[in-house]
Amino acid sequence: MVRGVKGSLLAAVSLAFAGCAASGTSAQSAGNKPAASAEKPVKFNKDPYPSTYHAYAGRPTAVRGVTIFDGEGGRIDNGVALFADGKVVSIGGPDTATPAGYDVVDGTGKYLTPGVIDIHSHLGVYPSPSVDAHSDGNEATSPTTPEVWAEHSVWPQDPGFSRALANGGVTSLQILPGSANLIGGRSVVLKNVPARTVQGMKFPGAPYGMKMACGENPKRVYGSKGRMPSTRMGNFAVDRATWAKAAAYKKKLDEGKPVDRDLAMETLAGVLSGEILVQNHCYRADEMAQVIDMSHEFGYKVSAFHHAVEAYKIADVLAKEGICAAIWADWWGFKMEAYDSVPENIALVYKAGACTIVHSDDENQIQRLNQEAAKGLAAGRRMGMQISDEQAWTWLSYNPAKALGIADKTGSLKPGKMADVVLWNGNPFSVYTRPEKVWIDGALMFDATDPKRRPVSDFELGQPGEGDVK
């Protein structure tokens, strides 16, 4: 990777020209054809702005003598990991042979994991510096805006992306609209690579998500404007009326009846069809249960509740429903609905058999999600729960991948999956540990030992000259 003030953009431009000949794909947006068309079913997740992502070139690589967390709860001591052509080739014990032509990395005393996946980020839509001109994450003009898409606000040169890569080992992340609205719009899943456009970062084949929110935010934002909702019952009334309209729209489509194209209804119908995944901001256990009831009423599924500070109260319900809980380790008390948290929340949800995720929602916390997971792990152990390090790593890779619908492609070190890999210079649950090397699709994107492999944004903040290596 090219180093310097313009390093990441130059690398992205170089990659783009190299891949231009292969990028001539297009897709027709859902709803462009009449509803009576023979093309059935309507694909609401069909992308009118398809990914132009092309993996950076990598080299066949073997990491030997390393402790491996495979991302799905498995561990190999003194292990060997092989990856080539952008994919994991194999992981195994010390007797695993290294094929000819592979670069060999000595992992003695170090740890190898799948890359961290942050399921809840606003990088790019609330980029640094945090000024009003950059505030593009909330379309706070209506309590329901399913027609807006986060990707249309993402600024690829946000310095937060390279910081998350180098400091936090984050290889993929979901960018969400904010939580001012009951229905905030579509999310987008990105690979954490330099690119000129958001389409150059978009995770190939990832389903869209749809951001929803319950609780204090929508009722405060719109109640303060003298309009509905101003109460929690108003929140649910607006949600239910919107879902009823969406169900009627989808019914017409299913019956082959003509409809006027409606971008908001397309997104909601995509949720009802199971093609778009619901990512729901919600704090209180009782509200999560109410949302589950509403999802049963209208026939959609919540993929994950985000923040979920009271998830421990209904962990068994979440496990039964197959809903993930994306949780902070110890953010609580900053408003009433965030008050009744416990440090053991993460561990209690995990021990109940529910899909457990550690997320950031913050441009700084995304740089230390390994440490946030370590807090939850330590709290569980103090309570007497037996949770291994390798089991806890599922909170950072495989489980978020599952909630994003990309676990077949990434999230664990299994042969055939994307080689999204982090080599840590010690146990990743230690506060003293940092990423030493980060590969995305087998390409070395960060190397703490090589100044030329330390990406910086074209808009990195600091004093003149900072970021340059002399």
Secondary structure as UniProt FT lines:
FT   TURN            5..6
FT   HELIX           7..19
FT   HELIX           20..22
FT   TURN            30..31
FT   TURN            35..36
FT   TURN            44..45
FT   STRAND          61..69
FT   STRAND          75..84
FT   TURN            85..86
FT   STRAND          87..92
FT   TURN            94..95
FT   TURN            100..101
FT   STRAND          103..106
FT   TURN            108..109
FT   STRAND          111..114
FT   STRAND          116..121
FT   TURN            123..125
FT   HELIX           132..134
FT   TURN            140..141
FT   TURN            146..147
FT   HELIX           150..152
FT   TURN            156..157
FT   HELIX           159..168
FT   STRAND          170..175
FT   STRAND          183..191
FT   HELIX           198..200
FT   TURN            204..205
FT   STRAND          209..213
FT   HELIX           216..223
FT   TURN            224..226
FT   HELIX           232..254
FT   TURN            255..256
FT   HELIX           263..272
FT   TURN            273..274
FT   STRAND          277..282
FT   HELIX           285..298
FT   STRAND          302..307
FT   TURN            309..310
FT   HELIX           311..314
FT   HELIX           315..321
FT   STRAND          324..327
FT   HELIX           336..338
FT   TURN            343..344
FT   HELIX           345..351
FT   TURN            352..353
FT   STRAND          356..358
FT   TURN            363..364
FT   HELIX           365..368
FT   HELIX           369..382
FT   TURN            383..384
FT   HELIX           389..392
FT   HELIX           393..395
FT   TURN            396..397
FT   HELIX           398..404
FT   TURN            407..409
FT   TURN            415..416
FT   STRAND          421..424
FT   TURN            428..429
FT   TURN            431..432
FT   STRAND          435..440
FT   TURN            441..442
FT   STRAND          443..447
FT   TURN            448..449
FT   HELIX           451..453
FT   TURN            458..459
FT   TURN            464..467
//
